[in-house]
Amino acid sequence: MYLKYSKIAFNKNKELNKNRETLEKLRNKISQIENNNKSNNDKIISQTPIIPLGERRIDSSLPWGDFPKVGLHEIVGDTSAVGFAATIINKISSQNINKTILWCQSRRNLYCHGLLQFGISPDRIIFVHSKNDTEILWAMEEGLQNRDLSIVVGRPYKVPSIAGRRLQLAAEANNSLALLINPQTDKSNQLHTNTVNAALTRWHVKSASSLNTQYHNKPSFPKWDLELQRYKYSSINLNKQKIRKSQETSWQVEWCHETHNISLVANLCNGSTQSNENQSKIQNNG
């Protein structure tokens, strides 16, 4: 009887040792994967072409240090989303003055003279008016494969995940920039919940009140509430990167037609910027 129990105890210890070895191998494998992912992310960040948006606190919130000018980016919001997209187009097109911009949408409501206020000449834009989202996404993908185009812009209502992935891959393969401007509501006026997981960044833009006084009632510079909702490094790394609670992700900005730059809006009551108040709200809610 004693030998029987000893044999059982020996077998159990043998199984435990085997399990410990298996767990140790798994830990080592996980550690290697994590280290490889970290080194790959660092390599991707260092190799990504970037350009400053013009406001240091916004640029520094991105893991690249500035705005990636190669890849797919998503901008969600009301008509102000077009304005923020125009600021990005202005920065990048100023470095590619001999290249053309492709703009694809179904609506015929783009005010070309308004683009001049953002330093963008309508003469440099090829407008494609499509019947539906499928045609818009097809035209965008074709445009990204043309090296004579510096930027491809699309305004679909909905982007299937496969289509978003194809746009990101096409943009990376041809060193191009793709901007998806998505409305807050769909065609039936329902809240827009579609997100493009393949996009490097996702921004939410909302119009803010311009500064008017009793002495100056004319429209002021465009002002927006801007929020960086998420980012990821590239199509190689499909995992969304979580934004740290301590990271600044929300700002109130305005565009200056004279300098062609965005800047943080100062709170005239206390001299601080509006983004400090917004950021504290995010941290408290988090």
Helices and strands as residue ranges (DSSP letters): H 2-47, E 50-51, H 56-59, E 67-68, E 71-77, H 80-93, E 100-105, H 112-116, G 122-124, E 125-129, H 133-144, E 149-154, H 161-173, E 177-183, E 201-207, E 223-231, E 250-256, E 261-264, H 274-285
